[in-house]
Amino acid sequence: MDASYFLKNRTALIRTFYSTGAQGFVDVKQKIETGQPPFDDPPYSEDPEPPYLAEWIDAETALEILGMAALSMLSESLKLYLNTLADRVIGFSFDNPKAAFKQGFVPAYFSALGEILETDWSDCPVDRGLIEQIVLVRNRGQHGEHLSTFAVTFDAAMLEKHPRPFFVSEEELSTLTTEDGSLGSLLLPTIRVTAAGLQTAIDEVDALADWIEGRLDRAHAWRLRQRSEREAGT
C-alpha cells in the first residue's frame, strides 16, 4: 500500500478545506476594515469602539475555529499514516504499548521507526517537534475551557516539553519566554492555528512522508533480519 499517496490526498483536501472555508470570514474582516458594503453605513453610536467590532471579532474567532478543525484533520491523518506504516507497509508492533506510548504517540513512532530505518533522525530535515505538537495541540484543542470563549490555552505540561510552542501568536511567544528560554509568565498562552501555521504544519507532514518513503528499503532489510532472528530462535 502506498501510504504516502493516500496521506497526501488527505493533506491536499485539508488545504482546500481551510482555504475555501476561510475565504468568507477573511472577506468579512476586509470589508469591515475598508468600509465596504454592507459595512459602509454604520449606525450612529457614541460608543468609542470601532463600528462592526463584534462582527469583526466573530469572523476572527471563526477563522481560529476553522484552523483548529483543519489541524484536527491533519493530526488524525498523521496518526492513520503512522498506523498504516506499522500495520500494512512495514509490519511492526510495540512489545509493550503502554510503556512505548508513555511519552506520547508521535515519540513512540519516531523511536520505532528510528530503529527500523536505521537513523537517529539527525539526517531528517523535518521539524519533529512541530510534528509532535500537531497531535498535542489537537488533543488539547478538543476540550473547551470556558463557556464565554472558544479559545483554548496550552497547559504547563505542553510548555515544559515545547517551551517555544509553534501554534501561538508572536506577541504571546515573546512574553512567554525569558532570554534563557525558561517559562517567563504564569499566564498560559492561547493556541492559535493561523493560515500560515497550518500550511507549515501540512508541509512538514508531507515532507516526513517523503523522507520515510525514501528509506523504506531499509524497512525491507529490517524485516529480513527479523525473520532470520525468529528462524534462528526456533
N, C-alpha and C positions, 0 to 999 in steps of 0.2 A: 504493500500500500504506500502511495506517495503522500505521506503525512504533510510534507511541506506544501504541496499543491493545494490540499484542502484547507490548510491553515491560512494560506494567502487568499483563498477565495473568501474566507470569513473576514480577514482583516480589510480586504478591499470593500466589502459590504459595510463594515463598521465605519470606514472613512466616508462612504456615501451617506450612510445613515446620519452621521453627525453633520456633515456639510449641508445636506438638504434640510434637516431639521432645524439647524441653527439659522438659516438664512432669514426666516421670517422674524425671528427675535432681533437679529442684527439690523434688519430694516427698520423695525420699530424704534430701536435706540437711535439710529442715524436720523430718522425723520424728526424725532423729538429734539435732537441736538441741533438740527439745521432748520427747524421750524417749518417742515413740510406738512401738507395735509395728511391726515386730519388733525395734526398738532400745530396748526398755523394760526389758530384763533383761540387762545386760552381765555377762559372766563376771568372776569375781574376778581382779584383777590388781594388782600393786604398781607397775606402770608409771605414771609421773606423767602420761603423755599421756591426754587425754580418751578415753573409750570410743568405739569405732567411728570413730576418726580416719581410718583407712585407707579405710573406706567413704565417708566424707565427702569426702576428697581425690579419690577415684576419681570421685565424682559431679561434683565441681567441674571436674576435668580433662575429663570427658565433655562438659560444657557448653562448655568452651573449644574442644574439637574440633568440636562441632556449630556453634558460632559461626563458626569458620574455614571449615567446609564451606558454610555459608549465604553467607558473604562471597564464596567462590569462585564460587558460582552467580550472585551479583549481579554480580561482575566480568565473567563470561562473558556475562551478559545485556546489560550495558552495551556490551561490545565488539560483540556481534551487532547491537545497536541502531545504534551509530555506523556499522558497516559497511553496514547496510541503508540508512541515510540516504545514504551515498555511492553505493551500487550501484543502489538501486531507487527512492529517493524524490527525491533532489536530482539525482544523476548527476554525480559528480565523482571525480577520481582525483588521485594525487600524482605530479607530474612526475618527482621523484626520491625514491622511497620511503625509500631508505637515509638520505638527508640529512634528510627530513621526520621520520622516526621516531627520529632520533638522541637527542632529548631525551625520548622516550617516546611511547607510543601515545596517551594522552589529550592531552598538549600538542599533538601533531600535529593531532589533530582539532579542538581548540579554535582553533588557528591557522587552519586551513582554513575552518571554519565562521564564524569571525570575519569573514573577508573576504566570504564568501558572504552572510551575514546582516547585513552592514554594521554591525558592532558591535565595540567594544573590550572588551566584556563588563562594563564598569563599570555598566551598567544591568541586569545579571543578578543576581538575589538569591541564586543558588546558590553554595555554597562550592566553588569549583573545586579548591582544594587538597585537600578531602576526596574529591572525585570522583577525582582522580589517585591518592590514597592507597589507594582501594579496589583499584585494579589493582596498585599496587606491593606492598601487603600480601598480596594473593592470590598474587602471584608468589613472594614471599619465603616465604610460609607453606607452599608446596608441597614445601619441602625441609627435612626434619628435620636437626637438628644433633647430637643425642646419643641413643644407644640408651636411656639411662636416663630420658629425659623426652620428652614430646610438645611441650614449649614451644619456641617459635622466637623469636629476638630480631631487632630491627631491625639493619640494618647501617649503617656510617658514611655511605655514600652517601645512603641514605634520610633520615638525620637531617640531613645537610647541606642537602638540598633542602627538608625539612619539619622544622625544629628543634623544633616543638611538635607531635609526631605525635598523631593523633586516637585511634588504636586502642592505647591504653596506659592503665594504671591511674593514678589521680590521684597515688598515692604515688610511683610511679616518675617521673612527669612533673615533680613538684615537685623531685626531686633531679637530674633530667636537665639542667635549665637554670639558669643563674645569672640575676641581675637584668637583665643586659643581653641575655639571650636566647641567649648562646653556650653551646656544649656544656660542661656542668659536671661530667661524670663519664666515666670511662673504661669504666664498666660499661654495656653497651648494654641498653636496656630490653626487656622481653618484650612481644611482640604479644599484645593481649587484645581479643577481639571479644565484648563483652558484649551482652546483650539490648537495652539502651538504645542502645548504639553502633550495633548492626546496624540498628535501626529508624530511627535518624537517617540512616544511610547510604542506606537504601532510600528514605526521604523525599526526600533530595537528588537521587537518580537520577530519581525520579518528577517532581520539580519541574523538573529540567533538561529532561526530555522535554516538559513542558507549556510551558516557556519557548521552546524551539525550535519547537514546534508553532505557537505564536502568531506566529511570524515567517517561516513558510515561504513567505509571499507574496513576501518579499524574495529567496528562493531562485529563485522563478519569474522575477523580474526579472533575476537574475544569469544564468540560463540564456539569456534573450533577448539579453543583452549578449554572452555568449559566442558565441552563434550569429551575431550581427551582426559580431563581430570576425573569426570564421572566414570568413564570406562576403566581408568586405572584403579579407581576405588572399588570396583565391583569384583 
